[in-house]
Amino acid sequence: METITITKLDPQFKFEVAEKPGAENLRKCFACGTCTAGCPVFHVEHQYNPRKIIRMILLGMRAEVLKSRTIWLCAQCYVCSANCPQDVDFSNIMISLRDMAVKEGYAPPDLLEQIENIGAAAHAIRRDCIHLLLGEEEISKDHIRGTLEKTFETITTNK
């Protein structure tokens, strides 16, 4: 269990995040867990927990949130936002947190662009796999494999 030191908390953090586009309803969260229950990332990576991230924001755990690797795992699928009974737009909150992490020096400046490239490639690969399964387009496994290899090459050479 991790100890939270009150003197290290930033009481303004939740207000800063709530000022970002799409994050206006952040403080309405009552930790129901709907965001986490529907999250496809949570189902493959249990360290990623939208409810926990919101709780950390509301507590003022600025450094812990912005230096966390978990803020980079969000797939931007908007399932959390669509299902939230309080209209908390968690997907846009994650975009804001990533931007803040880069601006405040918690992440390399080019990381945001690399993560966006991975997301775009993942969507393209998923689309192509679905077309392959449905037999709707002339998509081959080699084409999909090539897209994956190109993405991997791009992210490993930019390190």
C-alpha positions as CSV (number, residue, x, y, z in Angstrom):
1,M,0.0,0.0,0.0
2,E,1.2,3.5,-0.9
3,T,1.3,6.3,1.7
4,I,-0.1,9.6,0.6
5,T,1.8,12.6,2.1
6,I,-0.6,15.5,2.5
7,T,2.1,18.1,2.2
8,K,3.0,16.8,-1.3
9,L,-0.6,17.1,-2.6
10,D,-1.5,19.9,-5.0
11,P,-5.1,21.1,-4.1
12,Q,-5.2,23.2,-7.3
13,F,-4.5,20.2,-9.6
14,K,-8.2,19.2,-10.0
15,F,-9.1,22.7,-10.9
16,E,-6.4,23.0,-13.5
17,V,-7.5,19.7,-15.1
18,A,-11.1,20.8,-14.9
19,E,-10.3,23.9,-16.9
20,K,-9.1,21.8,-19.9
21,P,-11.5,21.2,-22.8
22,G,-13.8,18.3,-22.1
23,A,-12.8,18.0,-18.4
24,E,-15.4,20.4,-17.0
25,N,-17.3,17.6,-15.2
26,L,-14.3,16.0,-13.5
27,R,-15.3,16.9,-10.0
28,K,-18.8,15.3,-10.5
29,C,-17.2,11.9,-10.4
30,F,-18.5,9.8,-7.5
31,A,-16.3,6.8,-8.2
32,C,-19.0,4.4,-9.4
33,G,-16.4,2.5,-11.5
34,T,-18.5,2.4,-14.7
35,C,-15.5,3.9,-16.6
36,T,-13.2,1.1,-15.4
37,A,-15.7,-1.7,-15.9
38,G,-16.2,-0.8,-19.5
39,C,-12.6,0.0,-20.3
40,P,-11.0,-2.4,-22.9
41,V,-7.5,-1.4,-21.7
42,F,-8.3,-2.3,-18.1
43,H,-9.4,-5.8,-19.2
44,V,-5.8,-6.4,-20.6
45,E,-3.8,-4.2,-18.2
46,H,-5.2,-4.0,-14.7
47,Q,-2.7,-1.3,-13.7
48,Y,-4.7,1.0,-15.9
49,N,-7.7,2.1,-13.8
50,P,-9.7,5.2,-14.8
51,R,-11.5,5.4,-11.5
52,K,-8.1,5.4,-9.6
53,I,-6.7,8.0,-11.9
54,I,-9.7,10.4,-11.3
55,R,-9.4,9.8,-7.6
56,M,-5.7,10.7,-7.7
57,I,-6.5,13.9,-9.7
58,L,-9.2,14.9,-7.1
59,L,-6.8,14.2,-4.2
60,G,-4.2,16.5,-5.8
61,M,-1.6,13.9,-6.6
62,R,-0.1,15.9,-9.5
63,A,3.4,14.4,-9.7
64,E,2.1,10.8,-9.3
65,V,-0.4,11.2,-12.0
66,L,1.8,13.1,-14.5
67,K,4.8,10.8,-14.1
68,S,2.7,7.6,-14.3
69,R,3.1,5.3,-17.3
70,T,-0.6,4.5,-17.1
71,I,-1.7,7.8,-18.5
72,W,-0.2,6.7,-21.8
73,L,-2.2,3.5,-22.0
74,C,-5.6,5.0,-22.8
75,A,-6.8,3.9,-26.2
76,Q,-9.0,6.9,-26.7
77,C,-12.0,4.7,-27.4
78,Y,-14.4,6.9,-25.4
79,V,-16.2,3.9,-23.8
80,C,-15.6,5.4,-20.4
81,S,-17.0,8.8,-21.4
82,A,-20.0,7.3,-23.2
83,N,-21.0,5.2,-20.1
84,C,-20.3,7.8,-17.4
85,P,-23.5,8.7,-15.5
86,Q,-22.0,12.0,-14.5
87,D,-20.8,13.0,-18.0
88,V,-17.2,12.9,-17.0
89,D,-15.3,12.9,-20.3
90,F,-12.4,10.7,-19.1
91,S,-10.9,10.3,-22.6
92,N,-10.4,14.0,-23.0
93,I,-9.1,14.2,-19.4
94,M,-6.4,11.7,-20.5
95,I,-5.5,13.8,-23.5
96,S,-5.1,16.8,-21.1
97,L,-3.0,14.8,-18.7
98,R,-0.6,13.7,-21.4
99,D,-0.2,17.2,-22.7
100,M,0.4,18.4,-19.1
101,A,3.0,15.6,-18.5
102,V,4.9,16.7,-21.6
103,K,4.7,20.4,-20.9
104,E,5.8,19.9,-17.2
105,G,8.8,17.7,-18.2
106,Y,7.4,14.4,-16.9
107,A,7.6,12.9,-20.4
108,P,9.9,13.4,-23.5
109,P,8.5,16.0,-25.9
110,D,8.2,13.5,-28.8
111,L,6.4,10.8,-26.7
112,L,2.9,12.3,-27.3
113,E,3.4,12.1,-31.1
114,Q,4.7,8.6,-30.9
115,I,1.8,7.5,-28.8
116,E,-0.6,9.1,-31.2
117,N,1.1,7.2,-34.1
118,I,0.8,3.9,-32.2
119,G,-2.9,4.6,-31.7
120,A,-3.5,5.4,-35.4
121,A,-1.7,2.3,-36.4
122,A,-3.6,0.2,-33.9
123,H,-6.9,1.5,-35.3
124,A,-5.7,0.7,-38.9
125,I,-4.6,-2.8,-38.0
126,R,-7.9,-3.4,-36.2
127,R,-9.9,-2.2,-39.2
128,D,-7.9,-4.3,-41.6
129,C,-8.3,-7.4,-39.4
130,I,-12.1,-6.9,-39.3
131,H,-12.2,-6.5,-43.1
132,L,-10.1,-9.7,-43.4
133,L,-12.5,-11.6,-41.1
134,L,-15.5,-10.3,-42.9
135,G,-14.0,-10.8,-46.3
136,E,-15.1,-7.4,-47.4
137,E,-11.9,-6.2,-48.9
138,E,-8.8,-7.6,-50.5
139,I,-6.7,-7.4,-47.4
140,S,-4.0,-10.0,-46.7
141,K,-2.3,-11.1,-43.6
142,D,0.9,-9.8,-45.1
143,H,-0.5,-6.3,-45.5
144,I,-1.5,-6.3,-41.8
145,R,1.9,-7.7,-40.8
146,G,3.6,-5.0,-42.8
147,T,1.6,-2.3,-41.1
148,L,2.6,-3.7,-37.7
149,E,6.2,-4.0,-38.7
150,K,6.3,-0.5,-40.0
151,T,4.8,0.9,-36.8
152,F,7.3,-1.1,-34.7
153,E,10.2,0.2,-36.8
154,T,9.0,3.8,-36.5
155,I,8.7,3.7,-32.7
156,T,12.0,1.8,-32.1
157,T,14.0,4.1,-34.3
158,N,12.6,7.3,-32.7
159,K,13.7,6.2,-29.2
